[in-house]
Amino acid sequence: MRSTCLLLALAVGVAFGTGCVYSPTGPGIIYMNVKGPIDPYEGTRTTKTGEACQMTFLALFALGDASVETAKRNGDIREVTTIDHKSFNVLGFGSFCTVIHGT
């Protein structure tokens, strides 16, 4: 029983320490709410926005599709002008979203 608890504690510690709650700005294990550019372009007019997200649960499980292709499809975008991100986390529950702007 004692070794099982130790192994569980080690697994949780590894999950929190390996970046399961990911953001390009770094992990926020207790709280994180950030936005920022991934691939900015200047001087290009945008008319549409698409978003694709993945969710993280207890920093142990992550599911979803935050790909550029899914964000393009969700926003009906043919030409990408800007790629941004949004990251949110509270105690291991959170999301990472790719936000696409384009035409």
C-alpha positions as CSV (number, residue, x, y, z in Angstrom):
1,M,0.0,0.0,0.0
2,R,2.8,2.4,0.9
3,S,4.7,1.7,-2.3
4,T,1.4,2.3,-4.3
5,C,0.9,5.7,-2.7
6,L,4.5,6.6,-3.4
7,L,4.3,5.5,-7.0
8,L,1.0,7.5,-7.4
9,A,2.6,10.6,-5.9
10,L,5.7,10.2,-8.2
11,A,3.4,9.9,-11.3
12,V,1.5,13.0,-10.4
13,G,4.7,14.9,-9.7
14,V,6.2,13.8,-13.1
15,A,3.0,14.8,-14.9
16,F,3.0,18.3,-13.4
17,G,6.7,18.7,-14.1
18,T,6.8,17.6,-17.7
19,G,4.7,20.3,-19.3
20,C,1.3,18.7,-19.7
21,V,-0.1,22.1,-18.9
22,Y,1.7,23.7,-21.9
23,S,2.1,27.2,-23.0
24,P,4.8,28.8,-25.2
25,T,5.4,31.2,-22.3
26,G,5.9,28.3,-19.8
27,P,3.7,26.2,-17.5
28,G,1.5,27.7,-14.8
29,I,0.7,24.8,-12.5
30,I,-1.5,26.7,-10.0
31,Y,-2.9,29.4,-12.4
32,M,-2.2,30.5,-15.9
33,N,-4.2,32.7,-18.3
34,V,-2.0,33.9,-21.2
35,K,-2.4,35.0,-24.8
36,G,0.3,35.7,-27.4
37,P,1.5,35.4,-30.9
38,I,3.0,32.2,-32.4
39,D,3.5,33.5,-35.9
40,P,2.6,37.1,-36.4
41,Y,2.4,39.0,-39.7
42,E,2.1,42.7,-39.9
43,G,0.1,44.8,-42.4
44,T,-2.3,42.1,-43.5
45,R,-6.0,42.6,-43.3
46,T,-8.0,39.8,-41.7
47,T,-11.7,39.1,-42.0
48,K,-12.1,35.7,-40.3
49,T,-11.1,34.0,-37.1
50,G,-10.9,30.2,-36.4
51,E,-10.0,28.5,-33.2
52,A,-9.1,24.9,-32.2
53,C,-8.5,23.8,-28.6
54,Q,-7.2,20.9,-26.6
55,M,-8.1,20.3,-22.9
56,T,-6.0,19.1,-20.0
57,F,-7.4,17.3,-17.0
58,L,-5.4,17.1,-13.7
59,A,-2.3,17.6,-15.8
60,L,-2.5,13.9,-16.5
61,F,-4.7,13.6,-19.5
62,A,-4.8,15.9,-22.6
63,L,-7.2,15.5,-25.4
64,G,-8.4,17.5,-28.4
65,D,-7.1,19.0,-31.6
66,A,-5.4,22.4,-31.4
67,S,-3.9,22.1,-34.9
68,V,-3.7,24.9,-37.5
69,E,-5.7,22.9,-40.0
70,T,-8.6,22.4,-37.6
71,A,-8.6,26.1,-36.7
72,K,-8.6,27.0,-40.4
73,R,-11.5,24.6,-41.0
74,N,-13.4,26.0,-38.0
75,G,-13.1,29.6,-39.2
76,D,-13.5,28.7,-42.9
77,I,-10.1,30.3,-43.6
78,R,-8.2,29.7,-46.9
79,E,-5.3,32.1,-46.3
80,V,-3.7,32.4,-42.9
81,T,-2.4,35.8,-41.9
82,T,-1.8,35.4,-38.1
83,I,-1.4,32.5,-35.7
84,D,-1.9,33.2,-32.0
85,H,-2.5,31.1,-28.9
86,K,-4.5,31.2,-25.7
87,S,-3.6,29.1,-22.6
88,F,-5.6,28.7,-19.5
89,N,-5.0,26.5,-16.4
90,V,-6.3,26.2,-12.8
91,L,-4.7,23.5,-10.7
92,G,-4.1,21.1,-13.6
93,F,-7.4,21.7,-15.5
94,G,-7.0,23.9,-18.5
95,S,-6.9,24.4,-22.3
96,F,-4.5,25.4,-25.0
97,C,-6.1,27.0,-28.1
98,T,-4.6,27.9,-31.5
99,V,-6.3,31.0,-32.9
100,I,-6.0,31.7,-36.6
101,H,-6.8,34.9,-38.4
102,G,-7.1,35.1,-42.1
103,T,-9.3,35.4,-45.2
